[in-house]
Amino acid sequence: MAKTLMDTHPAISDLQAKAAKRIPHFAWEYLDSGTGADQARDRNITALEQVQLLPQLMKGVLEPRTATSLFGIGYAAPIGIAPVGLTGLIWPGADAALAATAAKYRIPYTLSTVATEAPEIAGPAADGMGWFQLYPPRDADTRADLVERARASGFTVLVVTADVPAGSRRERQRKAQVRVPPVIGPKLVFQSVVHPRWALGVVRNGLPRFRGLEKYIDKTTMRETAGFVGANLGGTLSFQYLAELRELWDGPIVVKGILDPDDAQRCLDHGADGIQVSNHGGRQLDGTPGAIDALAAIVDRVGASVPVLFDSGIRSGLDVARALALGADFVFCGRAFMFGLGAFGPEGSCHAYEILRDDLVNVMHQTGCETLAELRDRLVG
Ligand SMILES: Cc1cc2nc3c(=O)[nH]c(=O)nc-3n(C[C@H](O)[C@H](O)[C@H](O)COP(=O)(O)O)c2cc1C
């Protein structure tokens, strides 16, 4: 019998290893790196490894149910696609593939403000599964317009990213010359031609552009769009700003990147409907705790009032179960889906989801949990 992808690449780490070979060095550095010495990125993973679950056995026939609902929408599993910027640099056509994965499996897909596809294209492609991530524009008209475009494009949840008060240093990216626009020198050309599938994808899809932002600048060369991003998005977010967004968006608002319970509470006081505990995959401050270590205190503080979402370091369905056991209502992955794309293109992001879901179902069997809520009783400690 022919081997399936699940036989040859049963783990996210298998996709990671394959993607590292298929993506040019500069793009891989952009995807894989954290900031500083990658300590926070690595700590996310080692902290998750410490979370243990105690099986409860001899329950006879058990049928784990992963379907759940959030903000009134049903999802097939508590697993979503976190926002990733410059998606098309990592893998050409990434946004379309991620939206299709979400639509096919009925899971949320968060489109980044700085993704390489416009909300008008990505929203309908996600078929009701789209969430829109906002990097807060300084200009009030741009802010109102982006939010309205997200609504009109069918996005149901607004995710406001809080943990980029300033750009971070990203030393590995600097060394690899990750620039927007790409600096097309001999190094980059060489890296591209030795990765022919990636290069062919760029030929088909064009150089990556911030398509969602092009309407706010006069000329749509990548260089000017990148300048716009630096000058106009970020460094603005405050509780007052959040309260103003509340007036603009009548759907659910999630604030992403929160690690401090006091911040979580203040977000609620200023109109947030959910909190996404995250350290941005270790890409902002190398000294943060592993994000999973911040989860329980935030669940304690606000979990009775609003959903608490989690991302950063998830590499398996077991990790998803760990976060749920610690009280998360929903779990998102950034790199895992991108590793899938890098390894196998659109089929790979679907495969990444199947790995996460199958592993989660298996962990529910192994721990004797028929419902997601029961995982909370299996936490050791
Ligand atoms: C390449 C890359 C780009 C990212 N771009 C964004 C972004 O545009 N907006 C955002 O809110 N978070 C962004 N993030 C953070 C992710 O949404 C998420 O918090 C992080 O990837 C979770 O960690 P994980 O990669 O270990 O799953 C990015 C992460 C990566 C790896």
PDBQT file of the ligand as one rigid body, heavy atoms in Angstrom, charges set to zero:
ROOT
HETATM    1  C1  LIG A 401       6.772  34.576  10.691  1.00  0.00    +0.000 C 
HETATM    2  C2  LIG A 401       5.807  35.086  11.719  1.00  0.00    +0.000 A 
HETATM    3  C3  LIG A 401       5.093  36.248  11.467  1.00  0.00    +0.000 A 
HETATM    4  C4  LIG A 401       4.172  36.727  12.401  1.00  0.00    +0.000 A 
HETATM    5  N1  LIG A 401       3.408  37.829  12.101  1.00  0.00    +0.000 NA
HETATM    6  C5  LIG A 401       2.462  38.241  12.975  1.00  0.00    +0.000 A 
HETATM    7  C6  LIG A 401       1.579  39.302  12.630  1.00  0.00    +0.000 A 
HETATM    8  O1  LIG A 401       1.634  39.859  11.541  1.00  0.00    +0.000 OA
HETATM    9  N2  LIG A 401       0.657  39.688  13.558  1.00  0.00    +0.000 N 
HETATM   10  C7  LIG A 401       0.548  39.067  14.783  1.00  0.00    +0.000 A 
HETATM   11  O2  LIG A 401      -0.293  39.453  15.598  1.00  0.00    +0.000 OA
HETATM   12  N3  LIG A 401       1.361  38.041  15.113  1.00  0.00    +0.000 NA
HETATM   13  C8  LIG A 401       2.290  37.600  14.240  1.00  0.00    +0.000 A 
HETATM   14  N4  LIG A 401       3.076  36.528  14.556  1.00  0.00    +0.000 N 
HETATM   15  C9  LIG A 401       2.877  35.836  15.830  1.00  0.00    +0.000 C 
HETATM   16  C10 LIG A 401       1.861  34.711  15.674  1.00  0.00    +0.000 C 
HETATM   17  O3  LIG A 401       0.573  35.208  15.452  1.00  0.00    +0.000 OA
HETATM   18  C11 LIG A 401       1.818  33.809  16.924  1.00  0.00    +0.000 C 
HETATM   19  O4  LIG A 401       1.655  34.594  18.063  1.00  0.00    +0.000 OA
HETATM   20  C12 LIG A 401       3.083  32.958  17.040  1.00  0.00    +0.000 C 
HETATM   21  O5  LIG A 401       3.508  32.473  15.791  1.00  0.00    +0.000 OA
HETATM   22  C13 LIG A 401       2.797  31.790  17.973  1.00  0.00    +0.000 C 
HETATM   23  O6  LIG A 401       3.940  31.020  18.170  1.00  0.00    +0.000 OA
HETATM   24  P1  LIG A 401       4.254  29.682  17.329  1.00  0.00    +0.000 P 
HETATM   25  O7  LIG A 401       4.814  30.147  16.045  1.00  0.00    +0.000 OA
HETATM   26  O8  LIG A 401       5.230  28.983  18.193  1.00  0.00    +0.000 OA
HETATM   27  O9  LIG A 401       2.936  28.950  17.148  1.00  0.00    +0.000 OA
HETATM   28  C14 LIG A 401       4.000  36.035  13.636  1.00  0.00    +0.000 A 
HETATM   29  C15 LIG A 401       4.725  34.873  13.876  1.00  0.00    +0.000 A 
HETATM   30  C16 LIG A 401       5.621  34.385  12.932  1.00  0.00    +0.000 A 
HETATM   31  C17 LIG A 401       6.351  33.103  13.221  1.00  0.00    +0.000 C 
ENDROOT
TORSDOF 0
